[in-house]
């Protein structure tokens, strides 16, 4: 009985997934914009790092609507977590410990708690990349952000497992095997796959 129950859930989940994927509409304007604003840079960086350019063009559309010089986004709750780690009130946050944050002022912690660039990468990831926050949000922001993606979920990209790649980028975790996405936007993964499959290389 239990086996039938789980089989039914699996069938419903698969049907829901493909139904949502087919229902997603892509914006041709967004595709034109990402190719105009980021096409050459993405193609060059991805060729160098052996990564799928179509995925990153789709990710740029999701994260900043492919706008040139996208606005940053400060996350107050992230600042509070980083501050708590630095003050020893929290053991770790996103893999960062007190020693990682000891030298940073509150002003810099706010920069680390802000997402930057076309991929809206959180500032604190500069620590794992071994670069400064100014480098992460500077003119090489796109290159460093793509490198971070390669370091953190490159194996999924290599296997063209975009479902898990999009979910990791948005939540830090692979897509649940038998359940729905945990992304803030329930359609985030499906939109990403739709844009990846669209003709974003023209």
C-alpha positions as CSV (number, residue, x, y, z in Angstrom):
1,X,0.0,0.0,0.0
2,X,2.8,2.4,0.9
3,X,4.6,1.6,-2.4
4,X,1.5,2.5,-4.3
5,X,1.2,5.7,-2.3
6,X,4.7,6.8,-3.1
7,X,4.4,5.8,-6.7
8,X,1.3,8.0,-7.0
9,X,3.1,10.9,-5.5
10,X,6.0,10.4,-7.9
11,X,3.7,10.3,-10.9
12,X,1.9,13.4,-9.8
13,X,5.2,15.2,-9.2
14,X,6.6,14.3,-12.6
15,X,3.4,15.4,-14.2
16,X,3.4,18.7,-12.3
17,X,7.1,19.3,-13.2
18,X,6.6,18.8,-16.9
19,X,3.4,20.7,-16.8
20,X,5.0,23.7,-15.2
21,X,8.0,23.5,-17.6
22,X,5.8,23.5,-20.7
23,X,3.7,26.3,-19.3
24,X,6.6,28.7,-18.9
25,X,6.8,31.4,-21.6
26,X,10.1,33.0,-22.5
27,X,10.5,36.6,-23.3
28,X,12.2,37.3,-26.7
29,X,13.1,40.8,-25.4
30,X,14.9,39.2,-22.5
31,X,16.8,36.9,-24.9
32,X,17.8,39.8,-27.1
33,X,18.8,41.9,-24.0
34,X,21.1,39.2,-22.6
35,X,22.8,38.6,-25.9
36,X,23.3,42.4,-26.4
37,X,24.5,43.1,-22.9
38,X,26.3,39.9,-21.9
39,X,26.5,37.6,-24.9
40,X,30.2,38.1,-25.9
41,X,31.5,38.1,-22.3
42,X,29.6,35.0,-21.3
43,X,30.6,33.2,-24.4
44,X,34.3,34.0,-23.8
45,X,34.3,33.2,-20.1
46,X,32.4,29.9,-20.6
47,X,34.6,28.8,-23.4
48,X,37.6,29.4,-21.2
49,X,36.1,27.5,-18.2
50,X,34.4,24.9,-20.4
51,X,30.9,25.7,-19.1
52,X,27.5,26.0,-20.9
53,X,27.0,29.6,-22.0
54,X,23.2,29.0,-22.4
55,X,22.8,28.2,-18.7
56,X,24.5,31.4,-17.6
57,X,22.6,33.6,-20.1
58,X,19.4,32.1,-18.6
59,X,20.7,32.7,-15.1
60,X,21.4,36.3,-15.9
61,X,17.9,36.7,-17.1
62,X,16.5,35.3,-13.9
63,X,18.8,37.2,-11.6
64,X,18.8,40.7,-13.1
65,X,16.5,40.6,-16.1
66,X,19.8,40.9,-18.2
67,X,20.1,44.6,-17.4
68,X,23.5,46.2,-17.8
69,X,25.0,47.4,-14.5
70,X,22.3,45.7,-12.4
71,X,21.5,47.1,-9.0
72,X,22.9,45.5,-5.8
73,X,20.5,44.1,-3.2
74,X,21.3,44.4,0.5
75,X,19.9,41.5,2.7
76,X,19.6,42.7,6.3
77,X,18.9,39.2,7.7
78,X,22.2,38.0,6.1
79,X,24.1,40.9,7.8
80,X,22.6,39.8,11.2
81,X,23.8,36.2,10.6
82,X,27.3,37.4,9.6
83,X,27.4,39.7,12.6
84,X,26.4,36.9,14.9
85,X,29.1,34.7,13.6
86,X,31.7,37.4,14.0
87,X,30.6,38.1,17.6
88,X,30.7,34.4,18.4
89,X,26.9,34.1,18.9
90,X,26.5,31.8,16.0
91,X,29.0,29.0,15.2
92,X,28.9,29.4,11.4
93,X,26.9,30.7,8.5
94,X,27.1,29.4,4.9
95,X,30.4,27.7,5.8
96,X,31.9,30.9,7.3
97,X,33.3,30.9,10.8
98,X,34.3,33.6,13.3
99,X,37.9,33.5,12.1
100,X,36.8,34.2,8.5
101,X,35.0,37.4,9.5
102,X,37.2,38.7,12.4
103,X,38.9,41.5,10.5
104,X,35.7,42.9,8.8
105,X,34.0,46.0,10.1
106,X,30.2,46.3,10.3
107,X,30.3,48.4,7.1
108,X,32.2,45.7,5.2
109,X,29.8,43.1,6.6
110,X,27.0,44.9,5.0
111,X,28.8,44.7,1.7
112,X,29.3,41.0,2.3
113,X,25.5,40.8,3.0
114,X,24.7,42.3,-0.4
115,X,24.2,40.5,-3.7
116,X,26.2,41.9,-6.6
117,X,26.5,41.7,-10.4
118,X,24.6,40.0,-13.2
119,X,24.4,36.7,-11.2
120,X,23.5,38.5,-7.9
121,X,26.2,36.6,-6.0
122,X,26.3,37.3,-2.3
123,X,29.2,39.4,-1.2
124,X,30.5,36.9,1.4
125,X,31.4,34.5,-1.4
126,X,34.4,36.6,-2.1
127,X,36.0,35.0,1.0
128,X,35.7,31.6,-0.5
129,X,37.1,32.9,-3.8
130,X,40.1,34.4,-2.1
131,X,39.4,37.9,-3.4
132,X,38.2,41.2,-1.9
133,X,34.7,42.4,-1.9
134,X,35.8,45.3,-4.3
135,X,37.0,42.7,-6.8
136,X,33.8,40.7,-6.6
137,X,31.7,43.8,-7.3
138,X,34.2,45.3,-9.8
139,X,34.7,45.1,-13.5
140,X,35.5,41.4,-13.3
141,X,32.3,40.6,-11.3
142,X,30.9,38.3,-14.0
143,X,34.0,36.3,-14.3
144,X,34.4,35.8,-10.6
145,X,30.7,34.9,-10.3
146,X,30.9,32.3,-13.0
147,X,34.0,30.9,-11.4
148,X,32.1,30.6,-8.1
149,X,29.4,28.7,-9.8
150,X,31.9,26.3,-11.4
151,X,33.6,25.7,-8.0
152,X,30.3,25.1,-6.2
153,X,28.2,23.1,-8.7
154,X,30.3,22.6,-11.8
155,X,29.7,18.9,-11.8
156,X,25.9,19.5,-12.3
157,X,26.7,21.9,-15.2
158,X,29.1,19.4,-16.7
159,X,26.3,16.8,-16.8
160,X,23.9,19.5,-18.0
161,X,21.8,18.9,-14.9
162,X,20.3,22.4,-15.0
163,X,17.4,21.5,-12.7
164,X,19.8,21.0,-9.8
165,X,22.1,23.8,-10.9
166,X,19.4,26.5,-10.8
167,X,18.1,25.2,-7.5
168,X,21.6,25.3,-5.9
169,X,22.3,28.8,-7.2
170,X,19.0,30.1,-5.6
171,X,18.9,28.0,-2.4
172,X,22.4,26.5,-1.9
173,X,21.0,23.0,-2.1
174,X,20.1,20.5,-4.9
175,X,16.5,20.2,-6.0
176,X,14.5,17.8,-3.7
177,X,14.3,14.4,-5.3
178,X,10.6,13.8,-4.7
179,X,9.3,17.2,-3.8
180,X,8.8,20.7,-5.2
181,X,11.4,23.4,-5.5
182,X,12.3,25.4,-2.4
183,X,13.1,28.5,-4.4
184,X,11.6,31.9,-3.4
185,X,9.9,32.0,-6.8
186,X,8.3,28.5,-7.3
187,X,8.8,28.8,-11.1
188,X,12.5,29.9,-10.8
189,X,13.9,26.5,-11.9
190,X,11.3,26.0,-14.7
191,X,11.9,29.5,-16.0
192,X,15.6,28.9,-16.0
193,X,15.4,25.6,-17.9
194,X,13.0,27.3,-20.4
195,X,15.5,30.1,-21.1
196,X,18.4,27.6,-21.2
197,X,16.6,25.7,-23.9
198,X,15.6,28.8,-25.8
199,X,17.8,30.1,-28.6
200,X,20.0,32.3,-26.4
201,X,23.2,31.7,-28.4
202,X,22.1,33.8,-31.4
